[in-house]
Amino acid sequence: MEINGVEIEDTFAEGFPIKVARVLITAITERWAMEAAREATGFGTSVIMCPAEAGIERMAKRSETPDGRPGVFIQICNMSYKNLENSLLSRIGQCVLTAPTTAVFNGIPEAEKQFDTGAKLKFFGDGFQKEASYCERGVCIIPVMSGDFIVEEKIGAVDGIAGGNFFIMAENQASALMAAEAAVDAIREEEGTITPFPGGVVASGSKVGSRYKFLKASTNVRFCPTLRDEGVCTLPQEIGASYEVVINGVDREAIERSMRSGIKAACTVPGVVKISAGNFEGKLGPHLFGLHEILG
């Protein structure tokens, strides 16, 4: 299969189960909604070492925000609901409550699993907090130095998927990076997914395990072009650089949509040679995303 002359390898990406909470942050301007979103999703690339995987999903339309203000959807992901609840409390409490003019709303109000995140954060009000109905939602109102911080009582979470991915292989680093940027921009127009790595792009793809027993993961030597002379790089000679885009999402359909959009966008960039994907022969997780099936 080819798209715009770019080979699409007949392989699959391999994802694994993860718990996903979706949060809507609003603020007086888009700038402050985005500032809070960036802080709340920091140090959230991979559960290999980060306390959670997290990222910005997309900007919200004004019609989607309960208070009619600019908003940003974010996702916070963890391997268990217990750890996810702790991540929500710490990230919203330390990174959004502290940001000017922000408010927090439930991004999945229909989810069966609901954390009482707002109801716990309200105690920061030191007895002066209030519970109220705001924009037809149950919220907690916490007095702060510039007015009130409003947080919805409940934040919903679902059983999602982490690790959807594809590799962009190009003639040189500039083409690979430009294609990765185009892919991430396209994915951020979709609903229900995040690309948790810096700017949505993974420079240091990993493999499971290492020759060192104390490491759970290590550099994916097969895709490191500077290791050709070592005899371990398996990339064709015409490929000078690769980047990976990793996608987490609330369900399989959301990840498939984002993979499709991202791959098609990447294939519009000159110098891209091939699109592949990362998998561990089904040993990492049960969710397999065939590239040809997704794009077919």
C-alpha positions in Angstrom: 0.0 0.0 0.0 1.1 3.5 -0.8 -0.1 7.0 0.0 1.3 9.9 -2.1 4.2 7.5 -3.0 4.9 6.7 0.6 5.1 3.0 1.5 2.7 1.9 4.2 4.2 -1.2 5.8 1.9 -4.2 6.3 2.3 -4.3 10.1 0.5 -3.3 13.3 0.8 -1.0 16.3 0.3 -2.7 19.7 -1.6 -0.9 22.5 -2.4 -1.9 26.1 -5.2 -1.1 28.5 -5.1 2.1 30.5 -7.5 4.1 32.6 -8.3 7.5 31.1 -9.8 10.6 32.7 -10.9 13.5 30.5 -10.9 17.0 32.0 -12.2 20.3 30.5 -10.3 23.4 31.7 -11.7 26.8 31.0 -10.3 30.3 31.6 -10.9 33.9 30.8 -8.7 33.6 27.6 -7.4 30.8 25.5 -3.9 31.7 26.8 -4.7 30.9 30.4 -6.7 27.8 29.6 -3.7 26.5 27.6 -1.2 27.5 30.3 -3.1 25.5 32.9 -3.5 22.6 30.5 0.2 22.5 29.8 1.1 22.5 33.5 -1.5 19.8 34.3 -0.1 17.5 31.6 3.6 18.0 32.3 5.9 15.0 33.0 3.3 12.7 31.5 5.0 11.0 28.6 5.2 7.4 29.6 4.3 5.2 32.6 7.8 3.7 32.2 8.9 6.4 34.7 6.2 9.2 34.8 3.5 9.1 37.5 0.9 9.3 34.7 0.6 9.7 31.0 -1.1 12.9 30.1 -1.6 15.3 27.2 -3.7 18.0 25.6 -6.5 16.6 23.5 -7.8 19.6 21.7 -9.2 23.1 22.1 -12.9 23.2 23.0 -15.5 25.0 21.0 -17.2 27.8 22.9 -20.5 25.8 22.5 -18.8 22.9 24.4 -17.8 24.8 27.5 -20.5 25.1 30.2 -19.5 28.6 31.0 -19.0 29.8 27.4 -15.4 30.6 27.9 -12.3 29.4 26.0 -11.5 25.8 27.0 -9.0 22.9 26.5 -9.7 19.2 26.8 -6.9 17.2 28.5 -6.5 13.5 29.3 -4.8 12.0 32.3 -4.0 8.3 32.1 -2.8 5.7 34.6 -2.6 1.9 34.9 -5.1 1.7 37.8 -8.1 3.8 38.9 -6.5 4.3 42.3 -3.4 5.9 40.8 -5.5 7.8 38.3 -7.6 9.4 41.1 -4.4 10.5 42.9 -3.1 12.0 39.6 -6.3 13.9 39.1 -6.1 15.4 42.6 -2.5 16.4 42.4 -2.5 17.7 38.9 -5.8 19.7 39.1 -5.0 20.8 42.6 -1.4 21.9 41.9 -1.6 23.0 38.3 -5.1 24.2 37.6 -6.4 25.5 40.9 -3.2 27.7 41.0 -3.7 29.2 37.5 -5.5 32.5 37.0 -9.2 32.5 36.2 -9.5 28.8 35.6 -12.4 26.4 36.1 -12.6 22.6 35.8 -15.4 20.5 34.3 -16.1 16.8 33.8 -15.0 15.8 30.3 -16.9 12.4 30.4 -20.0 13.1 32.4 -21.7 10.0 31.0 -18.9 7.6 32.2 -19.9 4.9 34.6 -16.7 5.6 36.7 -16.8 9.0 38.4 -14.2 10.3 40.9 -15.2 12.8 43.5 -12.2 15.0 42.6 -13.9 18.3 43.1 -15.6 17.3 46.3 -12.1 16.5 47.7 -10.4 19.6 46.4 -13.0 21.8 47.9 -11.4 21.5 51.4 -8.7 23.8 50.2 -11.3 26.4 50.9 -10.7 25.9 54.7 -14.4 25.9 55.6 -15.4 28.7 53.3 -16.0 26.5 50.3 -19.5 26.1 48.9 -21.4 23.5 46.9 -23.7 24.9 44.2 -25.3 24.3 40.8 -23.4 26.2 38.1 -24.3 26.0 34.4 -26.5 23.0 35.3 -23.6 21.1 36.9 -22.9 20.3 40.5 -19.8 22.2 41.4 -17.6 23.2 44.3 -16.6 26.9 44.7 -13.3 27.6 46.4 -12.4 31.2 47.3 -9.0 32.2 46.0 -7.1 35.5 45.9 -8.6 36.7 42.6 -12.2 35.5 43.1 -13.5 31.9 43.1 -12.2 28.7 41.6 -15.0 26.5 40.3 -14.5 22.8 39.9 -17.1 20.2 39.1 -17.8 17.7 41.9 -17.2 14.6 39.7 -14.6 13.8 37.0 -15.3 10.8 34.8 -13.0 8.1 33.6 -13.1 5.1 31.3 -11.1 2.0 30.3 -9.0 3.4 27.5 -6.1 2.3 25.4 -2.5 3.5 25.4 0.3 2.9 22.9 -1.4 3.3 19.5 1.5 4.4 17.3 3.1 4.8 13.9 6.7 5.5 12.7 7.5 8.1 10.2 10.7 7.2 8.3 12.3 9.9 6.0 15.3 10.7 4.0 16.6 13.1 6.7 15.8 14.6 10.1 14.1 17.7 8.7 11.6 15.8 6.6 10.9 13.4 9.4 10.3 16.2 11.9 8.1 18.2 9.5 6.0 15.2 8.8 5.7 14.4 12.5 4.5 18.0 13.2 1.9 17.7 10.4 0.7 14.4 11.9 0.3 15.8 15.4 -1.5 18.9 14.1 -4.0 16.7 12.3 -4.5 14.5 15.4 -5.2 17.5 17.5 -8.3 18.1 15.4 -9.7 14.8 16.4 -11.7 14.0 19.5 -10.8 11.5 22.2 -7.0 11.1 21.9 -3.8 12.6 23.0 -0.2 12.3 21.9 1.6 12.4 25.3 5.2 12.9 24.3 6.9 16.3 23.9 5.1 18.2 21.2 3.4 14.8 20.4 6.6 13.4 18.9 8.8 10.6 20.2 12.5 10.9 19.3 13.7 8.0 21.5 11.5 5.1 20.6 12.1 2.2 23.0 12.0 -1.6 23.2 10.9 -3.7 26.1 13.8 -4.8 28.2 17.6 -4.2 28.1 20.9 -5.9 28.5 20.9 -4.1 31.9 18.7 -5.9 34.4 17.7 -2.7 36.2 16.1 -1.2 33.0 12.5 -2.0 31.9 13.0 -0.4 28.5 15.9 0.8 26.3 16.6 2.4 23.0 15.1 0.7 20.0 18.4 -0.1 18.3 16.8 -1.4 15.1 15.7 2.1 14.3 18.8 4.1 15.2 20.5 5.1 12.0 23.8 6.0 13.7 24.1 2.3 14.7 24.4 1.0 11.1 28.1 0.4 11.5 27.3 -1.6 14.7 25.3 -4.0 12.6 22.1 -3.7 14.7 20.2 -1.0 12.7 17.7 -2.6 10.3 16.7 0.6 8.5 17.3 0.8 4.7 20.1 3.1 3.6 17.8 5.7 2.2 16.2 6.4 5.6 18.2 8.9 7.6 15.8 9.6 10.5 12.6 8.4 12.1 10.1 9.7 14.6 7.3 7.9 16.4 3.9 9.3 17.2 2.3 7.6 20.2 -1.5 7.9 20.7 -3.6 7.2 23.8 -7.4 7.4 23.6 -10.7 6.8 25.3 -11.5 3.9 22.9 -10.3 2.0 19.9 -12.3 4.0 17.4 -10.8 7.3 18.6 -7.3 5.9 18.2 -8.0 4.6 14.7 -9.3 7.9 13.6 -6.3 9.7 14.9 -3.9 7.2 13.4 -5.6 7.6 10.0 -5.5 11.4 10.1 -1.9 11.5 11.4 -0.6 9.1 8.8 -2.3 10.8 5.9 -0.9 14.2 7.0 2.6 12.8 7.4 2.5 11.4 3.8 2.0 14.9 2.4 5.5 15.9 3.3 8.3 15.5 0.7 11.1 13.2 1.8 9.0 10.8 3.8 9.8 7.3 2.6 7.8 4.9 4.7 5.3 4.6 7.5 5.6 1.7 9.9 4.5 0.9 13.5 5.8 -0.5 16.7 4.8 -3.8 18.2 6.2 -6.6 20.3 4.5 -9.5 18.5 1.4 -9.1 20.7 3.4 -9.6 23.9 2.8 -6.0 25.2 -1.0 -5.6 25.0 -4.1 -7.0 23.4 -5.0 -4.1 21.2 -3.6 -4.5 17.7 -4.0 -1.7 15.1 -3.2 -2.9 11.6 -2.0 -0.1 9.4 -3.6 -1.4 6.2 -6.9 -2.1 7.9 -7.0 1.4 9.4 -6.1 3.1 6.1 -8.0 0.7 3.8 
